[in-house]
Amino acid sequence: MYLGADLMYVGGALLLGSSIGLLVGLGLVLLLGVRIFGEEKLLANDLDGYEASRHRVRYRLVLLIW
């Protein structure tokens, strides 16, 4: 879901040729990155077995990157 949103924000601005839209899109990508870290922390604290799953699944957003 997050990767799709990131692609939509940045890709839409690039397709339209909007430099302001690209800046806004990149800002939204950064905000989603902050949200991902918050969710990871919440899930690790509140969900049993999430920590084990987190060690099994190395990449959560982009394969071989993050």
mmJSON file of the N, C-alpha and C atoms, coordinates in Angstrom:
{"data_MODEL":{"atom_site":{
"group_PDB":["ATOM","ATOM","ATOM","ATOM","ATOM","ATOM","ATOM","ATOM","ATOM","ATOM","ATOM","ATOM","ATOM","ATOM","ATOM","ATOM","ATOM","ATOM","ATOM","ATOM","ATOM","ATOM","ATOM","ATOM","ATOM","ATOM","ATOM","ATOM","ATOM","ATOM","ATOM","ATOM","ATOM","ATOM","ATOM","ATOM","ATOM","ATOM","ATOM","ATOM","ATOM","ATOM","ATOM","ATOM","ATOM","ATOM","ATOM","ATOM","ATOM","ATOM","ATOM","ATOM","ATOM","ATOM","ATOM","ATOM","ATOM","ATOM","ATOM","ATOM","ATOM","ATOM","ATOM","ATOM","ATOM","ATOM","ATOM","ATOM","ATOM","ATOM","ATOM","ATOM","ATOM","ATOM","ATOM","ATOM","ATOM","ATOM","ATOM","ATOM","ATOM","ATOM","ATOM","ATOM","ATOM","ATOM","ATOM","ATOM","ATOM","ATOM","ATOM","ATOM","ATOM","ATOM","ATOM","ATOM","ATOM","ATOM","ATOM","ATOM","ATOM","ATOM","ATOM","ATOM","ATOM","ATOM","ATOM","ATOM","ATOM","ATOM","ATOM","ATOM","ATOM","ATOM","ATOM","ATOM","ATOM","ATOM","ATOM","ATOM","ATOM","ATOM","ATOM","ATOM","ATOM","ATOM","ATOM","ATOM","ATOM","ATOM","ATOM","ATOM","ATOM","ATOM","ATOM","ATOM","ATOM","ATOM","ATOM","ATOM","ATOM","ATOM","ATOM","ATOM","ATOM","ATOM","ATOM","ATOM","ATOM","ATOM","ATOM","ATOM","ATOM","ATOM","ATOM","ATOM","ATOM","ATOM","ATOM","ATOM","ATOM","ATOM","ATOM","ATOM","ATOM","ATOM","ATOM","ATOM","ATOM","ATOM","ATOM","ATOM","ATOM","ATOM","ATOM","ATOM","ATOM","ATOM","ATOM","ATOM","ATOM","ATOM","ATOM","ATOM","ATOM","ATOM","ATOM","ATOM","ATOM","ATOM","ATOM","ATOM","ATOM","ATOM","ATOM","ATOM","ATOM","ATOM"],
"id":[1,2,3,4,5,6,7,8,9,10,11,12,13,14,15,16,17,18,19,20,21,22,23,24,25,26,27,28,29,30,31,32,33,34,35,36,37,38,39,40,41,42,43,44,45,46,47,48,49,50,51,52,53,54,55,56,57,58,59,60,61,62,63,64,65,66,67,68,69,70,71,72,73,74,75,76,77,78,79,80,81,82,83,84,85,86,87,88,89,90,91,92,93,94,95,96,97,98,99,100,101,102,103,104,105,106,107,108,109,110,111,112,113,114,115,116,117,118,119,120,121,122,123,124,125,126,127,128,129,130,131,132,133,134,135,136,137,138,139,140,141,142,143,144,145,146,147,148,149,150,151,152,153,154,155,156,157,158,159,160,161,162,163,164,165,166,167,168,169,170,171,172,173,174,175,176,177,178,179,180,181,182,183,184,185,186,187,188,189,190,191,192,193,194,195,196,197,198],
"type_symbol":["N","C","C","N","C","C","N","C","C","N","C","C","N","C","C","N","C","C","N","C","C","N","C","C","N","C","C","N","C","C","N","C","C","N","C","C","N","C","C","N","C","C","N","C","C","N","C","C","N","C","C","N","C","C","N","C","C","N","C","C","N","C","C","N","C","C","N","C","C","N","C","C","N","C","C","N","C","C","N","C","C","N","C","C","N","C","C","N","C","C","N","C","C","N","C","C","N","C","C","N","C","C","N","C","C","N","C","C","N","C","C","N","C","C","N","C","C","N","C","C","N","C","C","N","C","C","N","C","C","N","C","C","N","C","C","N","C","C","N","C","C","N","C","C","N","C","C","N","C","C","N","C","C","N","C","C","N","C","C","N","C","C","N","C","C","N","C","C","N","C","C","N","C","C","N","C","C","N","C","C","N","C","C","N","C","C","N","C","C","N","C","C","N","C","C","N","C","C"],
"label_atom_id":["N","CA","C","N","CA","C","N","CA","C","N","CA","C","N","CA","C","N","CA","C","N","CA","C","N","CA","C","N","CA","C","N","CA","C","N","CA","C","N","CA","C","N","CA","C","N","CA","C","N","CA","C","N","CA","C","N","CA","C","N","CA","C","N","CA","C","N","CA","C","N","CA","C","N","CA","C","N","CA","C","N","CA","C","N","CA","C","N","CA","C","N","CA","C","N","CA","C","N","CA","C","N","CA","C","N","CA","C","N","CA","C","N","CA","C","N","CA","C","N","CA","C","N","CA","C","N","CA","C","N","CA","C","N","CA","C","N","CA","C","N","CA","C","N","CA","C","N","CA","C","N","CA","C","N","CA","C","N","CA","C","N","CA","C","N","CA","C","N","CA","C","N","CA","C","N","CA","C","N","CA","C","N","CA","C","N","CA","C","N","CA","C","N","CA","C","N","CA","C","N","CA","C","N","CA","C","N","CA","C","N","CA","C","N","CA","C","N","CA","C","N","CA","C","N","CA","C","N","CA","C"],
"label_alt_id":[null,null,null,null,null,null,null,null,null,null,null,null,null,null,null,null,null,null,null,null,null,null,null,null,null,null,null,null,null,null,null,null,null,null,null,null,null,null,null,null,null,null,null,null,null,null,null,null,null,null,null,null,null,null,null,null,null,null,null,null,null,null,null,null,null,null,null,null,null,null,null,null,null,null,null,null,null,null,null,null,null,null,null,null,null,null,null,null,null,null,null,null,null,null,null,null,null,null,null,null,null,null,null,null,null,null,null,null,null,null,null,null,null,null,null,null,null,null,null,null,null,null,null,null,null,null,null,null,null,null,null,null,null,null,null,null,null,null,null,null,null,null,null,null,null,null,null,null,null,null,null,null,null,null,null,null,null,null,null,null,null,null,null,null,null,null,null,null,null,null,null,null,null,null,null,null,null,null,null,null,null,null,null,null,null,null,null,null,null,null,null,null,null,null,null,null,null,null],
"label_comp_id":["MET","MET","MET","TYR","TYR","TYR","LEU","LEU","LEU","GLY","GLY","GLY","ALA","ALA","ALA","ASP","ASP","ASP","LEU","LEU","LEU","MET","MET","MET","TYR","TYR","TYR","VAL","VAL","VAL","GLY","GLY","GLY","GLY","GLY","GLY","ALA","ALA","ALA","LEU","LEU","LEU","LEU","LEU","LEU","LEU","LEU","LEU","GLY","GLY","GLY","SER","SER","SER","SER","SER","SER","ILE","ILE","ILE","GLY","GLY","GLY","LEU","LEU","LEU","LEU","LEU","LEU","VAL","VAL","VAL","GLY","GLY","GLY","LEU","LEU","LEU","GLY","GLY","GLY","LEU","LEU","LEU","VAL","VAL","VAL","LEU","LEU","LEU","LEU","LEU","LEU","LEU","LEU","LEU","GLY","GLY","GLY","VAL","VAL","VAL","ARG","ARG","ARG","ILE","ILE","ILE","PHE","PHE","PHE","GLY","GLY","GLY","GLU","GLU","GLU","GLU","GLU","GLU","LYS","LYS","LYS","LEU","LEU","LEU","LEU","LEU","LEU","ALA","ALA","ALA","ASN","ASN","ASN","ASP","ASP","ASP","LEU","LEU","LEU","ASP","ASP","ASP","GLY","GLY","GLY","TYR","TYR","TYR","GLU","GLU","GLU","ALA","ALA","ALA","SER","SER","SER","ARG","ARG","ARG","HIS","HIS","HIS","ARG","ARG","ARG","VAL","VAL","VAL","ARG","ARG","ARG","TYR","TYR","TYR","ARG","ARG","ARG","LEU","LEU","LEU","VAL","VAL","VAL","LEU","LEU","LEU","LEU","LEU","LEU","ILE","ILE","ILE","TRP","TRP","TRP"],
"label_asym_id":["A","A","A","A","A","A","A","A","A","A","A","A","A","A","A","A","A","A","A","A","A","A","A","A","A","A","A","A","A","A","A","A","A","A","A","A","A","A","A","A","A","A","A","A","A","A","A","A","A","A","A","A","A","A","A","A","A","A","A","A","A","A","A","A","A","A","A","A","A","A","A","A","A","A","A","A","A","A","A","A","A","A","A","A","A","A","A","A","A","A","A","A","A","A","A","A","A","A","A","A","A","A","A","A","A","A","A","A","A","A","A","A","A","A","A","A","A","A","A","A","A","A","A","A","A","A","A","A","A","A","A","A","A","A","A","A","A","A","A","A","A","A","A","A","A","A","A","A","A","A","A","A","A","A","A","A","A","A","A","A","A","A","A","A","A","A","A","A","A","A","A","A","A","A","A","A","A","A","A","A","A","A","A","A","A","A","A","A","A","A","A","A","A","A","A","A","A","A"],
"label_entity_id":["1","1","1","1","1","1","1","1","1","1","1","1","1","1","1","1","1","1","1","1","1","1","1","1","1","1","1","1","1","1","1","1","1","1","1","1","1","1","1","1","1","1","1","1","1","1","1","1","1","1","1","1","1","1","1","1","1","1","1","1","1","1","1","1","1","1","1","1","1","1","1","1","1","1","1","1","1","1","1","1","1","1","1","1","1","1","1","1","1","1","1","1","1","1","1","1","1","1","1","1","1","1","1","1","1","1","1","1","1","1","1","1","1","1","1","1","1","1","1","1","1","1","1","1","1","1","1","1","1","1","1","1","1","1","1","1","1","1","1","1","1","1","1","1","1","1","1","1","1","1","1","1","1","1","1","1","1","1","1","1","1","1","1","1","1","1","1","1","1","1","1","1","1","1","1","1","1","1","1","1","1","1","1","1","1","1","1","1","1","1","1","1","1","1","1","1","1","1"],
"label_seq_id":[1,1,1,2,2,2,3,3,3,4,4,4,5,5,5,6,6,6,7,7,7,8,8,8,9,9,9,10,10,10,11,11,11,12,12,12,13,13,13,14,14,14,15,15,15,16,16,16,17,17,17,18,18,18,19,19,19,20,20,20,21,21,21,22,22,22,23,23,23,24,24,24,25,25,25,26,26,26,27,27,27,28,28,28,29,29,29,30,30,30,31,31,31,32,32,32,33,33,33,34,34,34,35,35,35,36,36,36,37,37,37,38,38,38,39,39,39,40,40,40,41,41,41,42,42,42,43,43,43,44,44,44,45,45,45,46,46,46,47,47,47,48,48,48,49,49,49,50,50,50,51,51,51,52,52,52,53,53,53,54,54,54,55,55,55,56,56,56,57,57,57,58,58,58,59,59,59,60,60,60,61,61,61,62,62,62,63,63,63,64,64,64,65,65,65,66,66,66],
"pdbx_PDB_ins_code":[null,null,null,null,null,null,null,null,null,null,null,null,null,null,null,null,null,null,null,null,null,null,null,null,null,null,null,null,null,null,null,null,null,null,null,null,null,null,null,null,null,null,null,null,null,null,null,null,null,null,null,null,null,null,null,null,null,null,null,null,null,null,null,null,null,null,null,null,null,null,null,null,null,null,null,null,null,null,null,null,null,null,null,null,null,null,null,null,null,null,null,null,null,null,null,null,null,null,null,null,null,null,null,null,null,null,null,null,null,null,null,null,null,null,null,null,null,null,null,null,null,null,null,null,null,null,null,null,null,null,null,null,null,null,null,null,null,null,null,null,null,null,null,null,null,null,null,null,null,null,null,null,null,null,null,null,null,null,null,null,null,null,null,null,null,null,null,null,null,null,null,null,null,null,null,null,null,null,null,null,null,null,null,null,null,null,null,null,null,null,null,null,null,null,null,null,null,null],
"Cartn_x":[0.809,0.0,0.869,1.891,2.728,3.546,4.05,4.83,3.943,2.731,1.793,1.491,1.3,1.038,2.255,3.442,4.663,4.793,4.551,4.639,3.591,2.412,1.355,1.715,2.211,2.548,3.639,4.709,5.851,5.591,5.054,4.804,3.778,2.725,1.708,2.294,3.122,3.753,4.704,5.43,6.349,5.581,4.488,3.692,3.083,2.715,2.133,3.18,4.437,5.507,5.444,4.966,4.775,5.912,6.733,7.836,7.31,6.279,5.684,5.025,4.335,3.722,4.76,5.917,6.996,7.519,7.673,8.117,7.101,5.829,4.78,4.79,4.929,4.965,6.131,7.288,8.452,8.258,7.599,7.279,6.333,5.352,4.425,5.128,6.085,6.866,7.632,8.217,8.928,7.974,6.786,5.808,5.377,5.215,4.861,5.996,7.231,8.371,8.343,8.003,7.879,6.748,5.65,4.506,4.855,5.63,6.027,6.811,7.746,8.525,7.632,6.658,5.722,4.881,4.424,3.636,4.463,5.7,6.577,6.755,6.944,7.117,5.841,4.703,3.428,3.169,3.378,3.147,4.091,5.338,6.303,5.914,5.335,4.941,3.625,2.681,1.326,0.947,1.701,1.302,2.275,1.757,2.598,3.077,4.33,4.898,5.344,5.089,5.475,6.99,7.653,9.113,9.764,9.261,9.795,9.526,8.341,8.005,8.882,9.181,10.022,11.426,11.934,13.268,13.25,12.107,11.982,11.84,11.094,10.85,11.8,12.817,13.852,13.435,12.735,12.402,10.901,10.509,9.097,8.483,9.277,8.721,9.219,10.534,11.138,12.132,11.959,12.813,14.289,15.131,16.573,17.019,16.068,16.432,15.984,14.671,14.154,13.02],
"Cartn_y":[-1.174,0.0,1.261,1.279,2.47,2.677,1.613,1.747,2.268,1.777,2.26,3.737,4.17,5.589,6.431,5.951,6.682,6.829,5.761,5.813,6.757,6.761,7.642,9.113,9.434,10.823,11.351,10.602,11.063,10.887,9.741,9.473,10.402,10.707,11.628,13.002,13.476,14.788,14.756,13.66,13.555,13.486,12.735,12.636,13.979,14.765,16.072,17.158,16.842,17.823,18.933,18.624,19.628,19.568,20.601,20.617,20.847,21.654,21.861,20.562,19.896,18.61,17.58,17.627,16.705,16.985,18.241,18.592,18.145,18.362,17.924,16.405,15.725,14.271,13.712,14.318,13.868,14.114,15.212,15.474,14.417,14.022,12.972,11.631,11.362,10.124,10.119,11.249,11.343,11.147,11.737,11.561,10.1,9.421,8.002,7.186,7.577,6.89,7.03,8.223,8.438,7.589,7.529,6.726,5.243,4.767,3.356,3.01,3.884,3.615,3.599,4.494,4.517,3.255,2.791,1.561,0.354,0.31,-0.801,-0.864,0.287,0.341,-0.109,0.38,0.009,-1.481,-2.029,-3.452,-4.314,-3.903,-4.674,-4.702,-3.609,-3.547,-4.258,-4.198,-4.662,-6.004,-6.498,-7.712,-8.839,-9.899,-11.055,-11.716,-12.042,-12.725,-11.802,-10.512,-9.599,-9.46,-9.48,-9.346,-10.503,-11.713,-12.874,-12.747,-12.266,-12.071,-10.992,-9.977,-8.888,-9.357,-10.311,-10.843,-11.779,-12.408,-13.311,-12.537,-11.442,-10.622,-9.429,-9.448,-8.423,-7.108,-7.178,-5.963,-5.735,-4.557,-4.285,-3.385,-2.564,-1.608,-1.844,-1.856,-2.053,-3.193,-4.197,-5.377,-5.008,-5.533,-5.344,-3.938,-3.065,-1.716,-1.456,-1.636,-1.335,-2.25],
"Cartn_z":[0.0,0.0,0.0,0.85,0.942,-0.331,-0.893,-2.123,-3.251,-3.331,-4.356,-4.187,-2.952,-2.687,-3.066,-2.725,-3.073,-4.58,-5.29,-6.753,-7.34,-6.75,-7.239,-7.002,-5.807,-5.497,-6.413,-6.537,-7.322,-8.816,-9.192,-10.61,-11.223,-10.468,-10.975,-11.256,-10.352,-10.558,-11.742,-11.892,-13.033,-14.351,-14.378,-15.606,-15.998,-15.003,-15.281,-15.493,-15.194,-15.351,-14.324,-13.152,-12.111,-11.095,-11.057,-10.09,-8.673,-8.527,-7.203,-6.729,-7.636,-7.294,-6.898,-7.548,-7.209,-5.804,-5.453,-4.095,-3.048,-3.332,-2.411,-2.308,-3.448,-3.455,-2.656,-2.8,-2.034,-0.539,-0.207,1.194,1.755,0.955,1.385,1.531,0.659,0.776,2.104,2.464,3.747,4.928,4.839,5.91,6.049,4.928,4.996,5.613,5.339,5.96,7.47,7.952,9.398,9.952,9.23,9.675,9.74,8.787,8.777,10.04,10.427,11.641,12.874,12.925,14.046,14.111,12.958,12.919,13.327,12.87,13.248,14.763,15.372,16.82,17.529,17.077,17.67,17.539,16.351,16.132,16.965,17.069,17.859,19.329,19.822,21.231,21.516,20.594,20.876,20.267,19.319,18.606,18.906,19.519,19.823,18.532,18.477,17.323,16.209,16.341,15.269,15.166,16.292,16.287,15.541,15.734,15.013,13.524,13.181,11.772,11.153,11.916,11.426,11.099,11.85,11.571,10.367,10.117,8.976,7.662,7.698,6.505,6.567,5.729,5.812,5.162,4.032,3.29,3.37,3.807,4.021,2.952,2.302,1.352,-0.064,-0.229,-1.554,-1.457,-2.279,-2.264,-2.414,-1.575,-1.529,-1.129,-0.773,-0.354,1.072,1.357,2.695,3.02],
"occupancy":[1.0,1.0,1.0,1.0,1.0,1.0,1.0,1.0,1.0,1.0,1.0,1.0,1.0,1.0,1.0,1.0,1.0,1.0,1.0,1.0,1.0,1.0,1.0,1.0,1.0,1.0,1.0,1.0,1.0,1.0,1.0,1.0,1.0,1.0,1.0,1.0,1.0,1.0,1.0,1.0,1.0,1.0,1.0,1.0,1.0,1.0,1.0,1.0,1.0,1.0,1.0,1.0,1.0,1.0,1.0,1.0,1.0,1.0,1.0,1.0,1.0,1.0,1.0,1.0,1.0,1.0,1.0,1.0,1.0,1.0,1.0,1.0,1.0,1.0,1.0,1.0,1.0,1.0,1.0,1.0,1.0,1.0,1.0,1.0,1.0,1.0,1.0,1.0,1.0,1.0,1.0,1.0,1.0,1.0,1.0,1.0,1.0,1.0,1.0,1.0,1.0,1.0,1.0,1.0,1.0,1.0,1.0,1.0,1.0,1.0,1.0,1.0,1.0,1.0,1.0,1.0,1.0,1.0,1.0,1.0,1.0,1.0,1.0,1.0,1.0,1.0,1.0,1.0,1.0,1.0,1.0,1.0,1.0,1.0,1.0,1.0,1.0,1.0,1.0,1.0,1.0,1.0,1.0,1.0,1.0,1.0,1.0,1.0,1.0,1.0,1.0,1.0,1.0,1.0,1.0,1.0,1.0,1.0,1.0,1.0,1.0,1.0,1.0,1.0,1.0,1.0,1.0,1.0,1.0,1.0,1.0,1.0,1.0,1.0,1.0,1.0,1.0,1.0,1.0,1.0,1.0,1.0,1.0,1.0,1.0,1.0,1.0,1.0,1.0,1.0,1.0,1.0,1.0,1.0,1.0,1.0,1.0,1.0],
"B_iso_or_equiv":[0.0,0.0,0.0,0.0,0.0,0.0,0.0,0.0,0.0,0.0,0.0,0.0,0.0,0.0,0.0,0.0,0.0,0.0,0.0,0.0,0.0,0.0,0.0,0.0,0.0,0.0,0.0,0.0,0.0,0.0,0.0,0.0,0.0,0.0,0.0,0.0,0.0,0.0,0.0,0.0,0.0,0.0,0.0,0.0,0.0,0.0,0.0,0.0,0.0,0.0,0.0,0.0,0.0,0.0,0.0,0.0,0.0,0.0,0.0,0.0,0.0,0.0,0.0,0.0,0.0,0.0,0.0,0.0,0.0,0.0,0.0,0.0,0.0,0.0,0.0,0.0,0.0,0.0,0.0,0.0,0.0,0.0,0.0,0.0,0.0,0.0,0.0,0.0,0.0,0.0,0.0,0.0,0.0,0.0,0.0,0.0,0.0,0.0,0.0,0.0,0.0,0.0,0.0,0.0,0.0,0.0,0.0,0.0,0.0,0.0,0.0,0.0,0.0,0.0,0.0,0.0,0.0,0.0,0.0,0.0,0.0,0.0,0.0,0.0,0.0,0.0,0.0,0.0,0.0,0.0,0.0,0.0,0.0,0.0,0.0,0.0,0.0,0.0,0.0,0.0,0.0,0.0,0.0,0.0,0.0,0.0,0.0,0.0,0.0,0.0,0.0,0.0,0.0,0.0,0.0,0.0,0.0,0.0,0.0,0.0,0.0,0.0,0.0,0.0,0.0,0.0,0.0,0.0,0.0,0.0,0.0,0.0,0.0,0.0,0.0,0.0,0.0,0.0,0.0,0.0,0.0,0.0,0.0,0.0,0.0,0.0,0.0,0.0,0.0,0.0,0.0,0.0,0.0,0.0,0.0,0.0,0.0,0.0],
"pdbx_formal_charge":[null,null,null,null,null,null,null,null,null,null,null,null,null,null,null,null,null,null,null,null,null,null,null,null,null,null,null,null,null,null,null,null,null,null,null,null,null,null,null,null,null,null,null,null,null,null,null,null,null,null,null,null,null,null,null,null,null,null,null,null,null,null,null,null,null,null,null,null,null,null,null,null,null,null,null,null,null,null,null,null,null,null,null,null,null,null,null,null,null,null,null,null,null,null,null,null,null,null,null,null,null,null,null,null,null,null,null,null,null,null,null,null,null,null,null,null,null,null,null,null,null,null,null,null,null,null,null,null,null,null,null,null,null,null,null,null,null,null,null,null,null,null,null,null,null,null,null,null,null,null,null,null,null,null,null,null,null,null,null,null,null,null,null,null,null,null,null,null,null,null,null,null,null,null,null,null,null,null,null,null,null,null,null,null,null,null,null,null,null,null,null,null,null,null,null,null,null,null],
"auth_seq_id":[1,1,1,2,2,2,3,3,3,4,4,4,5,5,5,6,6,6,7,7,7,8,8,8,9,9,9,10,10,10,11,11,11,12,12,12,13,13,13,14,14,14,15,15,15,16,16,16,17,17,17,18,18,18,19,19,19,20,20,20,21,21,21,22,22,22,23,23,23,24,24,24,25,25,25,26,26,26,27,27,27,28,28,28,29,29,29,30,30,30,31,31,31,32,32,32,33,33,33,34,34,34,35,35,35,36,36,36,37,37,37,38,38,38,39,39,39,40,40,40,41,41,41,42,42,42,43,43,43,44,44,44,45,45,45,46,46,46,47,47,47,48,48,48,49,49,49,50,50,50,51,51,51,52,52,52,53,53,53,54,54,54,55,55,55,56,56,56,57,57,57,58,58,58,59,59,59,60,60,60,61,61,61,62,62,62,63,63,63,64,64,64,65,65,65,66,66,66],
"auth_comp_id":["MET","MET","MET","TYR","TYR","TYR","LEU","LEU","LEU","GLY","GLY","GLY","ALA","ALA","ALA","ASP","ASP","ASP","LEU","LEU","LEU","MET","MET","MET","TYR","TYR","TYR","VAL","VAL","VAL","GLY","GLY","GLY","GLY","GLY","GLY","ALA","ALA","ALA","LEU","LEU","LEU","LEU","LEU","LEU","LEU","LEU","LEU","GLY","GLY","GLY","SER","SER","SER","SER","SER","SER","ILE","ILE","ILE","GLY","GLY","GLY","LEU","LEU","LEU","LEU","LEU","LEU","VAL","VAL","VAL","GLY","GLY","GLY","LEU","LEU","LEU","GLY","GLY","GLY","LEU","LEU","LEU","VAL","VAL","VAL","LEU","LEU","LEU","LEU","LEU","LEU","LEU","LEU","LEU","GLY","GLY","GLY","VAL","VAL","VAL","ARG","ARG","ARG","ILE","ILE","ILE","PHE","PHE","PHE","GLY","GLY","GLY","GLU","GLU","GLU","GLU","GLU","GLU","LYS","LYS","LYS","LEU","LEU","LEU","LEU","LEU","LEU","ALA","ALA","ALA","ASN","ASN","ASN","ASP","ASP","ASP","LEU","LEU","LEU","ASP","ASP","ASP","GLY","GLY","GLY","TYR","TYR","TYR","GLU","GLU","GLU","ALA","ALA","ALA","SER","SER","SER","ARG","ARG","ARG","HIS","HIS","HIS","ARG","ARG","ARG","VAL","VAL","VAL","ARG","ARG","ARG","TYR","TYR","TYR","ARG","ARG","ARG","LEU","LEU","LEU","VAL","VAL","VAL","LEU","LEU","LEU","LEU","LEU","LEU","ILE","ILE","ILE","TRP","TRP","TRP"],
"auth_asym_id":["A","A","A","A","A","A","A","A","A","A","A","A","A","A","A","A","A","A","A","A","A","A","A","A","A","A","A","A","A","A","A","A","A","A","A","A","A","A","A","A","A","A","A","A","A","A","A","A","A","A","A","A","A","A","A","A","A","A","A","A","A","A","A","A","A","A","A","A","A","A","A","A","A","A","A","A","A","A","A","A","A","A","A","A","A","A","A","A","A","A","A","A","A","A","A","A","A","A","A","A","A","A","A","A","A","A","A","A","A","A","A","A","A","A","A","A","A","A","A","A","A","A","A","A","A","A","A","A","A","A","A","A","A","A","A","A","A","A","A","A","A","A","A","A","A","A","A","A","A","A","A","A","A","A","A","A","A","A","A","A","A","A","A","A","A","A","A","A","A","A","A","A","A","A","A","A","A","A","A","A","A","A","A","A","A","A","A","A","A","A","A","A","A","A","A","A","A","A"],
"auth_atom_id":["N","CA","C","N","CA","C","N","CA","C","N","CA","C","N","CA","C","N","CA","C","N","CA","C","N","CA","C","N","CA","C","N","CA","C","N","CA","C","N","CA","C","N","CA","C","N","CA","C","N","CA","C","N","CA","C","N","CA","C","N","CA","C","N","CA","C","N","CA","C","N","CA","C","N","CA","C","N","CA","C","N","CA","C","N","CA","C","N","CA","C","N","CA","C","N","CA","C","N","CA","C","N","CA","C","N","CA","C","N","CA","C","N","CA","C","N","CA","C","N","CA","C","N","CA","C","N","CA","C","N","CA","C","N","CA","C","N","CA","C","N","CA","C","N","CA","C","N","CA","C","N","CA","C","N","CA","C","N","CA","C","N","CA","C","N","CA","C","N","CA","C","N","CA","C","N","CA","C","N","CA","C","N","CA","C","N","CA","C","N","CA","C","N","CA","C","N","CA","C","N","CA","C","N","CA","C","N","CA","C","N","CA","C","N","CA","C","N","CA","C","N","CA","C","N","CA","C","N","CA","C"],
"pdbx_PDB_model_num":[1,1,1,1,1,1,1,1,1,1,1,1,1,1,1,1,1,1,1,1,1,1,1,1,1,1,1,1,1,1,1,1,1,1,1,1,1,1,1,1,1,1,1,1,1,1,1,1,1,1,1,1,1,1,1,1,1,1,1,1,1,1,1,1,1,1,1,1,1,1,1,1,1,1,1,1,1,1,1,1,1,1,1,1,1,1,1,1,1,1,1,1,1,1,1,1,1,1,1,1,1,1,1,1,1,1,1,1,1,1,1,1,1,1,1,1,1,1,1,1,1,1,1,1,1,1,1,1,1,1,1,1,1,1,1,1,1,1,1,1,1,1,1,1,1,1,1,1,1,1,1,1,1,1,1,1,1,1,1,1,1,1,1,1,1,1,1,1,1,1,1,1,1,1,1,1,1,1,1,1,1,1,1,1,1,1,1,1,1,1,1,1,1,1,1,1,1,1]
}}}
